[in-house]
Amino acid sequence: DGLAVEILRTVGETESGHMAYSALQSAFSQYDRTTVSRRLNEKLIEYGLCEKYGARGNLRIEILDKGALYLEELAKEKERQKALQDYVTNTPKPNHNTRVITDRPRGGREDDHRPTAEGEASTTPDGRVRLPRYHGVDYLSYAET
């Protein structure tokens, strides 16, 4: 849940690792008070990531070790995803200087080891691999515009 993680980050980013409940409500004033309270109780406190303590008028929220560890793991996962995204979006451009023969030479040759069926590859006597007659190239990244 995005809101629960943001609440956890807000509490975790304080120097002491805890903050007043009223300050937390103010930090998330764009949300209804019950929404913030529900996320805090049902997600963070229930899973042992945060703890609520103090008297009713002086409630405080504290991030627990488990919550800090969870935030560290989220940061690591975000870095992994960013690295993967950079790798996928920066795929090399295809080389158009390669030679692919798609038709038989005129007159045909008996030693032509071109595949006979779509999806079938063959190897020539000199060890070269021939692609099927009709083939395509698919790239792993989005088409550039």
N, C-alpha and C positions, 0 to 999 in steps of 0.2 A: 504494500500500500504506500503510495507516494507521500501522502500526508504524514503517516506514521514515521516514515524514514526522515522526513524534514523535521519533525518534532524531535526525534532522537538526535539528529545533527545539531539542531539549535541548542539543546541541552548539553551535548558533548563538546560544543565549541566554546563553552564558557571556561574560564581559567580554573575554576574550582570543580567543575563537573556537575554543578547543581545550580538551580535557579528557582526563584519564587514562581508559584503557580500563576499568580496574577501577571507577572512579566511574560510568561509563556502565552497566556491568553492574549495579551497585548501584541505580542510578536505575530500571532496568527489571527489578528482581528478581522481579516477578510473572510474567515470561516465562522460559522455559528459556534457559540460556546459549547453546546452539547456535542457537536461534531468533533471538536478538539478533545473534549473530555472522553468521548467514546473511544477515539483512536488511542488515546493515552492508556485508558483502562483495559480495553479489549485486545490491543495489540502489544503495546510496550510493557505494561506492568504484568499482564497475564503470561507473557513469554519470558519474563525475568530480565528484560533489558533495561528497565527503569524502575525506580521506587518512589513512592509518594510518602512523605512523612511530615509531621508537624500538626499544630492545632488547626481547626477549621479556618480561622481568619489569617493564618500564617503558614499555609501549605507550601511545601517545597518539593521540587522534582529533582531526583539525582540519577545520573546515568550509572549503571552498574558495569562491572568488568566485562560481563557477557555482551552488553550493549556496545561498549567501546570496541571489543573484538569484532562484533558484527559490522560496525562502521568501517573498520580496517579491511575486512574481507570485501565489503562492497566497493571500496576504493580500489583494491587489487583487481577485482572483476571488471571494473570500469576501465582500468588501464589495459587489461587483456583484450577487452572488446574494442578499444580504440586502436590497439596495435593490429588486431585482426581486420578492422575496417580499413585502416591505412593500407594494409597488405592487399586486400581485395580490390579496393578502388584504384590502386596504382599498378594494375597489371600491365605488362609490356604490350606495346602495340604489335599487331601481327606483321610479319615480314613478308612483303609482297614481292620480294626478289627471288623467291623459291620457285622451282619449276614443278608443276603438276601436270602430267599428261592425262587428258581425259578421253581422247579418241585413239583408235588404233591407227598406226601409220598406213598410208595408202598401199594397197596390195597385201597387207598383212604379212606377218612372219610366223613361221612355225615355232620359233623359239621365244615368241612373245608370251611371257608368263603373267599376263594381266588377269586379275580375278574374273571369274566368269559370272558370279552371282553377286547381287547387292549384299553388302555386309560381310563378304568373304575377302580376306587378304591373302596374298601369296608372296613367296620369296623367290627371286630370280636365282639362276645358278651362281651369279657373282655375289650373292648375299644381300642384295637390295630388297627392301620390303616395298611392295606395291600396294597402294590403297585401292579399295573397291572403286569401280568405275564411277559411281555417283556417290559422292560423299560431301559432307559439309563440316565446317569448323564452328564450334560453339565456344564462346568465351564465358568465363566465370564472373565477369564484372558487368555492370550496366553499360549499355551502349553510350558512347560519348556524343554529346550534341554540340 
